[in-house]
Amino acid sequence: MADAVGSAGSAAGVTTSLGQKWAIGVLADYDFASLKGDMTLPSFTQTGEEKNNWSWAVGGRLGYLPWDTLLVFMSGGYTQANFEAVNFVWPMEADLARQRSL
């Protein structure tokens, strides 16, 4: 039986003008996730599974309108993601675990 993999989330933001040439805005984003992958250490022969559970971001933007057809802007912010611990196993143990799950 395969595990469900995917993500869903929500985002919100607002931008407003300051005069005729400037714009300022804020944004926020939160994602629920079930993204999985395998990680292998290059110098060893161990493999482990990692999973992303959630992530979020907040930020802001500042824009300037030098001409009527061009908006130049900068954006910046902070983001964070949560990953479960990676449990490394030797290749033979991983093969035995996969065979038991079938």
PDB file as gemmi writes it, atoms N, CA and C in Angstrom:
CRYST1    1.000    1.000    1.000  90.00  90.00  90.00 P 1                      
ATOM      1  N   MET A   1       0.837  -1.177   0.000  1.00  0.00           N  
ATOM      2  CA  MET A   1       0.000   0.000   0.000  1.00  0.00           C  
ATOM      3  C   MET A   1       0.883   1.242   0.000  1.00  0.00           C  
ATOM      4  N   ALA A   2       0.663   2.134  -0.909  1.00  0.00           N  
ATOM      5  CA  ALA A   2       1.475   3.345  -1.026  1.00  0.00           C  
ATOM      6  C   ALA A   2       0.928   4.442  -0.126  1.00  0.00           C  
ATOM      7  N   ASP A   3       1.825   5.269   0.399  1.00  0.00           N  
ATOM      8  CA  ASP A   3       1.424   6.418   1.202  1.00  0.00           C  
ATOM      9  C   ASP A   3       0.970   7.543   0.287  1.00  0.00           C  
ATOM     10  N   ALA A   4      -0.011   8.308   0.751  1.00  0.00           N  
ATOM     11  CA  ALA A   4      -0.464   9.475  -0.013  1.00  0.00           C  
ATOM     12  C   ALA A   4       0.608  10.549   0.053  1.00  0.00           C  
ATOM     13  N   VAL A   5       0.870  11.170  -1.072  1.00  0.00           N  
ATOM     14  CA  VAL A   5       1.889  12.209  -1.153  1.00  0.00           C  
ATOM     15  C   VAL A   5       1.264  13.431  -1.798  1.00  0.00           C  
ATOM     16  N   GLY A   6       1.531  14.607  -1.230  1.00  0.00           N  
ATOM     17  CA  GLY A   6       1.004  15.831  -1.811  1.00  0.00           C  
ATOM     18  C   GLY A   6       1.121  16.985  -0.856  1.00  0.00           C  
ATOM     19  N   SER A   7       0.546  18.111  -1.235  1.00  0.00           N  
ATOM     20  CA  SER A   7       0.556  19.277  -0.369  1.00  0.00           C  
ATOM     21  C   SER A   7      -0.665  20.126  -0.656  1.00  0.00           C  
ATOM     22  N   ALA A   8      -1.070  20.882   0.360  1.00  0.00           N  
ATOM     23  CA  ALA A   8      -2.185  21.818   0.233  1.00  0.00           C  
ATOM     24  C   ALA A   8      -1.884  22.980   1.160  1.00  0.00           C  
ATOM     25  N   GLY A   9      -2.375  24.133   0.828  1.00  0.00           N  
ATOM     26  CA  GLY A   9      -2.083  25.271   1.682  1.00  0.00           C  
ATOM     27  C   GLY A   9      -2.911  26.470   1.338  1.00  0.00           C  
ATOM     28  N   SER A  10      -2.536  27.563   1.959  1.00  0.00           N  
ATOM     29  CA  SER A  10      -3.237  28.810   1.704  1.00  0.00           C  
ATOM     30  C   SER A  10      -2.230  29.952   1.681  1.00  0.00           C  
ATOM     31  N   ALA A  11      -2.592  30.981   0.958  1.00  0.00           N  
ATOM     32  CA  ALA A  11      -1.732  32.156   0.842  1.00  0.00           C  
ATOM     33  C   ALA A  11      -2.603  33.398   0.880  1.00  0.00           C  
ATOM     34  N   ALA A  12      -2.060  34.468   1.433  1.00  0.00           N  
ATOM     35  CA  ALA A  12      -2.780  35.739   1.481  1.00  0.00           C  
ATOM     36  C   ALA A  12      -1.776  36.867   1.329  1.00  0.00           C  
ATOM     37  N   GLY A  13      -2.213  37.937   0.759  1.00  0.00           N  
ATOM     38  CA  GLY A  13      -1.340  39.089   0.601  1.00  0.00           C  
ATOM     39  C   GLY A  13      -2.131  40.305   0.188  1.00  0.00           C  
ATOM     40  N   VAL A  14      -1.526  41.447   0.367  1.00  0.00           N  
ATOM     41  CA  VAL A  14      -2.162  42.696  -0.030  1.00  0.00           C  
ATOM     42  C   VAL A  14      -1.068  43.667  -0.475  1.00  0.00           C  
ATOM     43  N   THR A  15      -1.378  44.422  -1.493  1.00  0.00           N  
ATOM     44  CA  THR A  15      -0.468  45.457  -1.980  1.00  0.00           C  
ATOM     45  C   THR A  15      -1.278  46.738  -2.151  1.00  0.00           C  
ATOM     46  N   THR A  16      -0.701  47.840  -1.728  1.00  0.00           N  
ATOM     47  CA  THR A  16      -1.383  49.126  -1.858  1.00  0.00           C  
ATOM     48  C   THR A  16      -0.415  50.158  -2.435  1.00  0.00           C  
ATOM     49  N   SER A  17      -0.964  51.171  -3.031  1.00  0.00           N  
ATOM     50  CA  SER A  17      -0.117  52.213  -3.617  1.00  0.00           C  
ATOM     51  C   SER A  17       0.104  53.343  -2.621  1.00  0.00           C  
ATOM     52  N   LEU A  18       1.279  53.916  -2.701  1.00  0.00           N  
ATOM     53  CA  LEU A  18       1.640  55.090  -1.915  1.00  0.00           C  
ATOM     54  C   LEU A  18       1.916  56.205  -2.910  1.00  0.00           C  
ATOM     55  N   GLY A  19       0.952  57.030  -3.130  1.00  0.00           N  
ATOM     56  CA  GLY A  19       1.096  58.046  -4.165  1.00  0.00           C  
ATOM     57  C   GLY A  19       0.922  57.414  -5.529  1.00  0.00           C  
ATOM     58  N   GLN A  20       1.501  58.048  -6.547  1.00  0.00           N  
ATOM     59  CA  GLN A  20       1.356  57.540  -7.915  1.00  0.00           C  
ATOM     60  C   GLN A  20       2.516  56.662  -8.363  1.00  0.00           C  
ATOM     61  N   LYS A  21       3.619  56.656  -7.644  1.00  0.00           N  
ATOM     62  CA  LYS A  21       4.816  55.940  -8.100  1.00  0.00           C  
ATOM     63  C   LYS A  21       5.240  54.770  -7.214  1.00  0.00           C  
ATOM     64  N   TRP A  22       4.738  54.662  -5.986  1.00  0.00           N  
ATOM     65  CA  TRP A  22       5.219  53.641  -5.063  1.00  0.00           C  
ATOM     66  C   TRP A  22       4.125  52.642  -4.705  1.00  0.00           C  
ATOM     67  N   ALA A  23       4.525  51.403  -4.444  1.00  0.00           N  
ATOM     68  CA  ALA A  23       3.622  50.351  -3.984  1.00  0.00           C  
ATOM     69  C   ALA A  23       4.306  49.587  -2.855  1.00  0.00           C  
ATOM     70  N   ILE A  24       3.525  49.149  -1.877  1.00  0.00           N  
ATOM     71  CA  ILE A  24       4.058  48.385  -0.750  1.00  0.00           C  
ATOM     72  C   ILE A  24       3.081  47.246  -0.452  1.00  0.00           C  
ATOM     73  N   GLY A  25       3.616  46.097  -0.065  1.00  0.00           N  
ATOM     74  CA  GLY A  25       2.745  44.960   0.186  1.00  0.00           C  
ATOM     75  C   GLY A  25       3.328  43.973   1.172  1.00  0.00           C  
ATOM     76  N   VAL A  26       2.466  43.103   1.684  1.00  0.00           N  
ATOM     77  CA  VAL A  26       2.857  42.022   2.587  1.00  0.00           C  
ATOM     78  C   VAL A  26       2.226  40.719   2.087  1.00  0.00           C  
ATOM     79  N   LEU A  27       2.825  39.597   2.490  1.00  0.00           N  
ATOM     80  CA  LEU A  27       2.303  38.293   2.088  1.00  0.00           C  
ATOM     81  C   LEU A  27       2.549  37.274   3.187  1.00  0.00           C  
ATOM     82  N   ALA A  28       1.721  36.244   3.215  1.00  0.00           N  
ATOM     83  CA  ALA A  28       1.876  35.123   4.141  1.00  0.00           C  
ATOM     84  C   ALA A  28       1.425  33.857   3.428  1.00  0.00           C  
ATOM     85  N   ASP A  29       2.058  32.742   3.759  1.00  0.00           N  
ATOM     86  CA  ASP A  29       1.778  31.473   3.092  1.00  0.00           C  
ATOM     87  C   ASP A  29       1.988  30.338   4.092  1.00  0.00           C  
ATOM     88  N   TYR A  30       1.097  29.363   4.110  1.00  0.00           N  
ATOM     89  CA  TYR A  30       1.255  28.169   4.942  1.00  0.00           C  
ATOM     90  C   TYR A  30       0.866  26.958   4.106  1.00  0.00           C  
ATOM     91  N   ASP A  31       1.694  25.922   4.154  1.00  0.00           N  
ATOM     92  CA  ASP A  31       1.438  24.702   3.378  1.00  0.00           C  
ATOM     93  C   ASP A  31       1.504  23.479   4.281  1.00  0.00           C  
ATOM     94  N   PHE A  32       0.462  22.634   4.203  1.00  0.00           N  
ATOM     95  CA  PHE A  32       0.489  21.311   4.804  1.00  0.00           C  
ATOM     96  C   PHE A  32       1.069  20.392   3.741  1.00  0.00           C  
ATOM     97  N   ALA A  33       1.948  19.487   4.114  1.00  0.00           N  
ATOM     98  CA  ALA A  33       2.594  18.667   3.097  1.00  0.00           C  
ATOM     99  C   ALA A  33       2.744  17.223   3.559  1.00  0.00           C  
ATOM    100  N   SER A  34       2.876  16.360   2.601  1.00  0.00           N  
ATOM    101  CA  SER A  34       3.238  14.969   2.821  1.00  0.00           C  
ATOM    102  C   SER A  34       4.158  14.584   1.658  1.00  0.00           C  
ATOM    103  N   LEU A  35       5.315  15.220   1.643  1.00  0.00           N  
ATOM    104  CA  LEU A  35       6.280  14.993   0.565  1.00  0.00           C  
ATOM    105  C   LEU A  35       7.404  14.117   1.097  1.00  0.00           C  
ATOM    106  N   LYS A  36       7.672  13.016   0.422  1.00  0.00           N  
ATOM    107  CA  LYS A  36       8.674  12.068   0.893  1.00  0.00           C  
ATOM    108  C   LYS A  36       9.773  11.875  -0.140  1.00  0.00           C  
ATOM    109  N   GLY A  37      10.940  11.500   0.354  1.00  0.00           N  
ATOM    110  CA  GLY A  37      12.053  11.204  -0.535  1.00  0.00           C  
ATOM    111  C   GLY A  37      13.107  10.391   0.180  1.00  0.00           C  
ATOM    112  N   ASP A  38      13.988   9.787  -0.564  1.00  0.00           N  
ATOM    113  CA  ASP A  38      15.098   9.026   0.001  1.00  0.00           C  
ATOM    114  C   ASP A  38      16.353   9.877  -0.028  1.00  0.00           C  
ATOM    115  N   MET A  39      17.170   9.722   0.991  1.00  0.00           N  
ATOM    116  CA  MET A  39      18.437  10.443   1.080  1.00  0.00           C  
ATOM    117  C   MET A  39      19.538   9.422   1.289  1.00  0.00           C  
ATOM    118  N   THR A  40      20.584   9.500   0.483  1.00  0.00           N  
ATOM    119  CA  THR A  40      21.715   8.582   0.599  1.00  0.00           C  
ATOM    120  C   THR A  40      22.969   9.380   0.911  1.00  0.00           C  
ATOM    121  N   LEU A  41      23.715   8.925   1.887  1.00  0.00           N  
ATOM    122  CA  LEU A  41      24.985   9.571   2.213  1.00  0.00           C  
ATOM    123  C   LEU A  41      26.018   9.152   1.173  1.00  0.00           C  
ATOM    124  N   PRO A  42      26.673  10.108   0.502  1.00  0.00           N  
ATOM    125  CA  PRO A  42      27.598   9.748  -0.574  1.00  0.00           C  
ATOM    126  C   PRO A  42      28.816   8.953  -0.106  1.00  0.00           C  
ATOM    127  N   SER A  43      29.312   9.216   1.099  1.00  0.00           N  
ATOM    128  CA  SER A  43      30.519   8.528   1.541  1.00  0.00           C  
ATOM    129  C   SER A  43      30.218   7.193   2.219  1.00  0.00           C  
ATOM    130  N   PHE A  44      28.961   6.908   2.468  1.00  0.00           N  
ATOM    131  CA  PHE A  44      28.554   5.643   3.070  1.00  0.00           C  
ATOM    132  C   PHE A  44      27.534   4.979   2.148  1.00  0.00           C  
ATOM    133  N   THR A  45      27.138   3.808   2.494  1.00  0.00           N  
ATOM    134  CA  THR A  45      26.120   3.133   1.689  1.00  0.00           C  
ATOM    135  C   THR A  45      24.808   3.063   2.460  1.00  0.00           C  
ATOM    136  N   GLN A  46      24.540   4.082   3.270  1.00  0.00           N  
ATOM    137  CA  GLN A  46      23.312   4.112   4.049  1.00  0.00           C  
ATOM    138  C   GLN A  46      22.261   4.968   3.345  1.00  0.00           C  
ATOM    139  N   THR A  47      21.000   4.535   3.448  1.00  0.00           N  
ATOM    140  CA  THR A  47      19.882   5.254   2.857  1.00  0.00           C  
ATOM    141  C   THR A  47      18.829   5.495   3.929  1.00  0.00           C  
ATOM    142  N   GLY A  48      18.172   6.640   3.857  1.00  0.00           N  
ATOM    143  CA  GLY A  48      17.109   6.951   4.811  1.00  0.00           C  
ATOM    144  C   GLY A  48      15.972   7.672   4.123  1.00  0.00           C  
ATOM    145  N   GLU A  49      14.798   7.641   4.766  1.00  0.00           N  
ATOM    146  CA  GLU A  49      13.629   8.323   4.216  1.00  0.00           C  
ATOM    147  C   GLU A  49      13.405   9.615   4.990  1.00  0.00           C  
ATOM    148  N   GLU A  50      13.125  10.695   4.262  1.00  0.00           N  
ATOM    149  CA  GLU A  50      12.805  11.965   4.898  1.00  0.00           C  
ATOM    150  C   GLU A  50      11.427  12.416   4.432  1.00  0.00           C  
ATOM    151  N   LYS A  51      10.762  13.207   5.264  1.00  0.00           N  
ATOM    152  CA  LYS A  51       9.406  13.651   4.943  1.00  0.00           C  
ATOM    153  C   LYS A  51       9.244  15.115   5.348  1.00  0.00           C  
ATOM    154  N   ASN A  52       8.660  15.910   4.447  1.00  0.00           N  
ATOM    155  CA  ASN A  52       8.330  17.309   4.733  1.00  0.00           C  
ATOM    156  C   ASN A  52       6.881  17.359   5.218  1.00  0.00           C  
ATOM    157  N   ASN A  53       6.647  17.915   6.412  1.00  0.00           N  
ATOM    158  CA  ASN A  53       5.310  17.971   7.001  1.00  0.00           C  
ATOM    159  C   ASN A  53       4.597  19.292   6.740  1.00  0.00           C  
ATOM    160  N   TRP A  54       5.310  20.408   6.864  1.00  0.00           N  
ATOM    161  CA  TRP A  54       4.692  21.715   6.687  1.00  0.00           C  
ATOM    162  C   TRP A  54       5.759  22.753   6.373  1.00  0.00           C  
ATOM    163  N   SER A  55       5.326  23.873   5.845  1.00  0.00           N  
ATOM    164  CA  SER A  55       6.223  25.010   5.609  1.00  0.00           C  
ATOM    165  C   SER A  55       5.398  26.287   5.628  1.00  0.00           C  
ATOM    166  N   TRP A  56       6.053  27.403   5.941  1.00  0.00           N  
ATOM    167  CA  TRP A  56       5.367  28.683   5.952  1.00  0.00           C  
ATOM    168  C   TRP A  56       6.334  29.784   5.534  1.00  0.00           C  
ATOM    169  N   ALA A  57       5.770  30.895   5.145  1.00  0.00           N  
ATOM    170  CA  ALA A  57       6.577  32.039   4.720  1.00  0.00           C  
ATOM    171  C   ALA A  57       5.824  33.333   5.006  1.00  0.00           C  
ATOM    172  N   VAL A  58       6.579  34.375   5.312  1.00  0.00           N  
ATOM    173  CA  VAL A  58       6.034  35.732   5.439  1.00  0.00           C  
ATOM    174  C   VAL A  58       7.002  36.660   4.731  1.00  0.00           C  
ATOM    175  N   GLY A  59       6.496  37.748   4.211  1.00  0.00           N  
ATOM    176  CA  GLY A  59       7.390  38.648   3.505  1.00  0.00           C  
ATOM    177  C   GLY A  59       6.720  39.954   3.149  1.00  0.00           C  
ATOM    178  N   GLY A  60       7.494  40.763   2.492  1.00  0.00           N  
ATOM    179  CA  GLY A  60       7.000  42.053   2.050  1.00  0.00           C  
ATOM    180  C   GLY A  60       7.601  42.415   0.706  1.00  0.00           C  
ATOM    181  N   ARG A  61       7.032  43.414   0.085  1.00  0.00           N  
ATOM    182  CA  ARG A  61       7.536  43.879  -1.216  1.00  0.00           C  
ATOM    183  C   ARG A  61       7.377  45.394  -1.299  1.00  0.00           C  
ATOM    184  N   LEU A  62       8.280  45.984  -2.043  1.00  0.00           N  
ATOM    185  CA  LEU A  62       8.272  47.421  -2.263  1.00  0.00           C  
ATOM    186  C   LEU A  62       8.510  47.660  -3.750  1.00  0.00           C  
ATOM    187  N   GLY A  63       7.630  48.414  -4.356  1.00  0.00           N  
ATOM    188  CA  GLY A  63       7.732  48.636  -5.797  1.00  0.00           C  
ATOM    189  C   GLY A  63       7.765  50.105  -6.159  1.00  0.00           C  
ATOM    190  N   TYR A  64       8.367  50.381  -7.315  1.00  0.00           N  
ATOM    191  CA  TYR A  64       8.453  51.740  -7.833  1.00  0.00           C  
ATOM    192  C   TYR A  64       8.055  51.707  -9.312  1.00  0.00           C  
ATOM    193  N   LEU A  65       7.289  52.680  -9.738  1.00  0.00           N  
ATOM    194  CA  LEU A  65       6.793  52.762 -11.108  1.00  0.00           C  
ATOM    195  C   LEU A  65       7.495  53.921 -11.821  1.00  0.00           C  
ATOM    196  N   PRO A  66       8.644  53.639 -12.497  1.00  0.00           N  
ATOM    197  CA  PRO A  66       9.351  54.722 -13.172  1.00  0.00           C  
ATOM    198  C   PRO A  66       8.621  55.210 -14.439  1.00  0.00           C  
ATOM    199  N   TRP A  67       7.913  54.296 -15.121  1.00  0.00           N  
ATOM    200  CA  TRP A  67       7.086  54.623 -16.278  1.00  0.00           C  
ATOM    201  C   TRP A  67       5.734  53.965 -16.084  1.00  0.00           C  
ATOM    202  N   ASP A  68       4.780  54.346 -16.882  1.00  0.00           N  
ATOM    203  CA  ASP A  68       3.440  53.772 -16.757  1.00  0.00           C  
ATOM    204  C   ASP A  68       3.389  52.278 -17.084  1.00  0.00           C  
ATOM    205  N   THR A  69       4.367  51.772 -17.807  1.00  0.00           N  
ATOM    206  CA  THR A  69       4.346  50.371 -18.244  1.00  0.00           C  
ATOM    207  C   THR A  69       5.404  49.496 -17.553  1.00  0.00           C  
ATOM    208  N   LEU A  70       6.098  50.016 -16.553  1.00  0.00           N  
ATOM    209  CA  LEU A  70       7.164  49.250 -15.897  1.00  0.00           C  
ATOM    210  C   LEU A  70       7.081  49.417 -14.387  1.00  0.00           C  
ATOM    211  N   LEU A  71       6.943  48.279 -13.688  1.00  0.00           N  
ATOM    212  CA  LEU A  71       6.983  48.259 -12.228  1.00  0.00           C  
ATOM    213  C   LEU A  71       8.241  47.511 -11.808  1.00  0.00           C  
ATOM    214  N   VAL A  72       9.101  48.165 -11.066  1.00  0.00           N  
ATOM    215  CA  VAL A  72      10.323  47.566 -10.535  1.00  0.00           C  
ATOM    216  C   VAL A  72      10.075  47.342  -9.045  1.00  0.00           C  
ATOM    217  N   PHE A  73      10.346  46.123  -8.559  1.00  0.00           N  
ATOM    218  CA  PHE A  73      10.075  45.882  -7.146  1.00  0.00           C  
ATOM    219  C   PHE A  73      11.118  44.968  -6.526  1.00  0.00           C  
ATOM    220  N   MET A  74      11.191  45.032  -5.207  1.00  0.00           N  
ATOM    221  CA  MET A  74      12.035  44.148  -4.407  1.00  0.00           C  
ATOM    222  C   MET A  74      11.110  43.408  -3.455  1.00  0.00           C  
ATOM    223  N   SER A  75      11.443  42.163  -3.191  1.00  0.00           N  
ATOM    224  CA  SER A  75      10.681  41.420  -2.187  1.00  0.00           C  
ATOM    225  C   SER A  75      11.658  40.643  -1.318  1.00  0.00           C  
ATOM    226  N   GLY A  76      11.251  40.419  -0.110  1.00  0.00           N  
ATOM    227  CA  GLY A  76      12.086  39.681   0.825  1.00  0.00           C  
ATOM    228  C   GLY A  76      11.222  39.126   1.933  1.00  0.00           C  
ATOM    229  N   GLY A  77      11.764  38.179   2.676  1.00  0.00           N  
ATOM    230  CA  GLY A  77      10.984  37.607   3.759  1.00  0.00           C  
ATOM    231  C   GLY A  77      11.715  36.483   4.438  1.00  0.00           C  
ATOM    232  N   TYR A  78      10.942  35.694   5.136  1.00  0.00           N  
ATOM    233  CA  TYR A  78      11.469  34.575   5.907  1.00  0.00           C  
ATOM    234  C   TYR A  78      10.607  33.349   5.632  1.00  0.00           C  
ATOM    235  N   THR A  79      11.239  32.192   5.573  1.00  0.00           N  
ATOM    236  CA  THR A  79      10.511  30.943   5.369  1.00  0.00           C  
ATOM    237  C   THR A  79      11.086  29.861   6.268  1.00  0.00           C  
ATOM    238  N   GLN A  80      10.249  28.901   6.603  1.00  0.00           N  
ATOM    239  CA  GLN A  80      10.680  27.794   7.444  1.00  0.00           C  
ATOM    240  C   GLN A  80       9.939  26.539   6.994  1.00  0.00           C  
ATOM    241  N   ALA A  81      10.627  25.403   7.040  1.00  0.00           N  
ATOM    242  CA  ALA A  81      10.021  24.121   6.674  1.00  0.00           C  
ATOM    243  C   ALA A  81      10.372  23.093   7.734  1.00  0.00           C  
ATOM    244  N   ASN A  82       9.477  22.138   7.950  1.00  0.00           N  
ATOM    245  CA  ASN A  82       9.694  21.086   8.930  1.00  0.00           C  
ATOM    246  C   ASN A  82       9.893  19.759   8.219  1.00  0.00           C  
ATOM    247  N   PHE A  83      11.017  19.111   8.519  1.00  0.00           N  
ATOM    248  CA  PHE A  83      11.310  17.785   7.988  1.00  0.00           C  
ATOM    249  C   PHE A  83      11.453  16.818   9.147  1.00  0.00           C  
ATOM    250  N   GLU A  84      10.894  15.624   8.994  1.00  0.00           N  
ATOM    251  CA  GLU A  84      11.092  14.593  10.005  1.00  0.00           C  
ATOM    252  C   GLU A  84      12.531  14.116   9.949  1.00  0.00           C  
ATOM    253  N   ALA A  85      13.001  13.546  11.031  1.00  0.00           N  
ATOM    254  CA  ALA A  85      14.368  13.036  11.095  1.00  0.00           C  
ATOM    255  C   ALA A  85      14.566  11.932  10.064  1.00  0.00           C  
ATOM    256  N   VAL A  86      15.776  11.850   9.551  1.00  0.00           N  
ATOM    257  CA  VAL A  86      16.121  10.800   8.597  1.00  0.00           C  
ATOM    258  C   VAL A  86      16.737   9.654   9.385  1.00  0.00           C  
ATOM    259  N   ASN A  87      16.146   8.481   9.275  1.00  0.00           N  
ATOM    260  CA  ASN A  87      16.679   7.288   9.926  1.00  0.00           C  
ATOM    261  C   ASN A  87      17.460   6.494   8.893  1.00  0.00           C  
ATOM    262  N   PHE A  88      18.783   6.523   9.012  1.00  0.00           N  
ATOM    263  CA  PHE A  88      19.625   5.827   8.056  1.00  0.00           C  
ATOM    264  C   PHE A  88      19.731   4.349   8.417  1.00  0.00           C  
ATOM    265  N   VAL A  89      19.664   3.499   7.405  1.00  0.00           N  
ATOM    266  CA  VAL A  89      19.826   2.061   7.586  1.00  0.00           C  
ATOM    267  C   VAL A  89      20.824   1.551   6.559  1.00  0.00           C  
ATOM    268  N   TRP A  90      21.453   0.448   6.869  1.00  0.00           N  
ATOM    269  CA  TRP A  90      22.364  -0.166   5.913  1.00  0.00           C  
ATOM    270  C   TRP A  90      21.543  -0.758   4.778  1.00  0.00           C  
ATOM    271  N   PRO A  91      22.080  -0.853   3.564  1.00  0.00           N  
ATOM    272  CA  PRO A  91      21.317  -1.332   2.398  1.00  0.00           C  
ATOM    273  C   PRO A  91      20.644  -2.679   2.619  1.00  0.00           C  
ATOM    274  N   MET A  92      21.304  -3.617   3.261  1.00  0.00           N  
ATOM    275  CA  MET A  92      20.722  -4.930   3.464  1.00  0.00           C  
ATOM    276  C   MET A  92      19.500  -4.824   4.392  1.00  0.00           C  
ATOM    277  N   GLU A  93      19.574  -3.989   5.427  1.00  0.00           N  
ATOM    278  CA  GLU A  93      18.439  -3.796   6.330  1.00  0.00           C  
ATOM    279  C   GLU A  93      17.268  -3.150   5.595  1.00  0.00           C  
ATOM    280  N   ALA A  94      17.554  -2.216   4.708  1.00  0.00           N  
ATOM    281  CA  ALA A  94      16.491  -1.555   3.934  1.00  0.00           C  
ATOM    282  C   ALA A  94      15.790  -2.546   3.017  1.00  0.00           C  
ATOM    283  N   ASP A  95      16.555  -3.435   2.382  1.00  0.00           N  
ATOM    284  CA  ASP A  95      15.958  -4.452   1.518  1.00  0.00           C  
ATOM    285  C   ASP A  95      15.067  -5.397   2.327  1.00  0.00           C  
ATOM    286  N   LEU A  96      15.507  -5.778   3.520  1.00  0.00           N  
ATOM    287  CA  LEU A  96      14.697  -6.668   4.370  1.00  0.00           C  
ATOM    288  C   LEU A  96      13.424  -5.959   4.802  1.00  0.00           C  
ATOM    289  N   ALA A  97      13.507  -4.686   5.156  1.00  0.00           N  
ATOM    290  CA  ALA A  97      12.321  -3.923   5.576  1.00  0.00           C  
ATOM    291  C   ALA A  97      11.334  -3.794   4.432  1.00  0.00           C  
ATOM    292  N   ARG A  98      11.803  -3.544   3.215  1.00  0.00           N  
ATOM    293  CA  ARG A  98      10.922  -3.439   2.045  1.00  0.00           C  
ATOM    294  C   ARG A  98      10.227  -4.775   1.760  1.00  0.00           C  
ATOM    295  N   GLN A  99      10.976  -5.889   1.899  1.00  0.00           N  
ATOM    296  CA  GLN A  99      10.396  -7.202   1.655  1.00  0.00           C  
ATOM    297  C   GLN A  99       9.317  -7.529   2.696  1.00  0.00           C  
ATOM    298  N   ARG A 100       9.519  -7.108   3.943  1.00  0.00           N  
ATOM    299  CA  ARG A 100       8.528  -7.357   4.985  1.00  0.00           C  
ATOM    300  C   ARG A 100       7.261  -6.562   4.743  1.00  0.00           C  
ATOM    301  N   SER A 101       7.373  -5.387   4.147  1.00  0.00           N  
ATOM    302  CA  SER A 101       6.193  -4.540   3.939  1.00  0.00           C  
ATOM    303  C   SER A 101       5.367  -4.985   2.740  1.00  0.00           C  
ATOM    304  N   LEU A 102       5.896  -5.853   1.894  1.00  0.00           N  
ATOM    305  CA  LEU A 102       5.135  -6.313   0.711  1.00  0.00           C  
ATOM    306  C   LEU A 102       4.074  -7.309   1.055  1.00  0.00           C  
TER     307      LEU A 102                                                      
END                                                                             
